[in-house]
Amino acid sequence: MAMQTVIPEALAAIAAGRDHISTSEFAKATDHAEQTVRKNYCLTGECFGIRPIKVGNRLLWPVVPTAVLLNGGTK
């Protein structure tokens, strides 16, 4: 039986049914400054164990791993 990830209400409201969120939305969801998220990405290619996808000049962060992080999980 596969485990389902429970998406916190605040993240669900931010994502609004999308699979990926912007850097500013990711920063808001994780309660960090946007620049902190960008710096972590620049230094390590990830932020809090989550790797974004690049679309043009934008980073898009996956919602499910973000929900796992917010629920106290790791990578």
For each residue, the residues with C-beta under 8 A, 3 or more apart:
1:
2:
3:
4:
5: 64 67 68 71
6: 67 71
7: 11 12 15 63 64 67
8: 11 12 67 70 71
9: 12 13
10: 13 14 29
11: 7 8 14 15 29 63 66 67 70
12: 7 8 9 15 16
13: 9 10 16
14: 10 11 21 25 28 29
15: 7 11 12 18 19 21 25 63
16: 12 13
17:
18: 15 21 63
19: 15 62 63 64
20: 52 53 60 61 62 63
21: 14 15 18 25 26 29 60 61 63 66
22: 25 26 58 59 60 61
23: 26 27 34 37 38 52 58 59 61
24: 27 28 34
25: 14 15 21 22 28 29 61
26: 21 22 23 29 30 37 47 50 52 61 66
27: 23 24 30 32 33 34 36 37
28: 14 24 25 31
29: 10 11 14 21 25 26 66 70
30: 26 27 37 47 48 66 69 70
31: 28
32: 27 36 37
33: 27 36 37
34: 23 24 27 37 38
35: 38 39
36: 27 32 33 39 40
37: 23 26 27 30 32 33 34 40 41 47
38: 23 34 35 41 42 59
39: 35 36 42 43
40: 36 37 43 44 46 47 48
41: 37 38 44 45 46 47 52 59
42: 38 39
43: 39 40
44: 40 41 47
45: 41 51
46: 40 41 49 50 51 52
47: 26 30 37 40 41 44 50 52 61
48: 30 40 69
49: 46 65 69 74 75
50: 26 46 47 61 62 65 66 69 75
51: 45 46
52: 20 23 26 41 46 47 59 60 61 62
53: 20 59 60 62
54: 58 59 60
55: 58 60
56:
57:
58: 22 23 54 55
59: 22 23 38 41 52 53 54
60: 20 21 22 52 53 54 55
61: 20 21 22 23 25 26 47 50 52 66
62: 19 20 50 52 53 65 66
63: 7 11 15 18 19 20 21 66 67
64: 5 7 19 67 68
65: 49 50 62 68 69 75
66: 11 21 26 29 30 50 61 62 63 69 70
67: 5 6 7 8 11 63 64 70 71
68: 5 64 65 71 73 74
69: 30 48 49 50 65 66 73 74
70: 8 11 29 30 66 67
71: 5 6 8 67 68
72:
73: 68 69
74: 49 68 69
75: 49 50 65
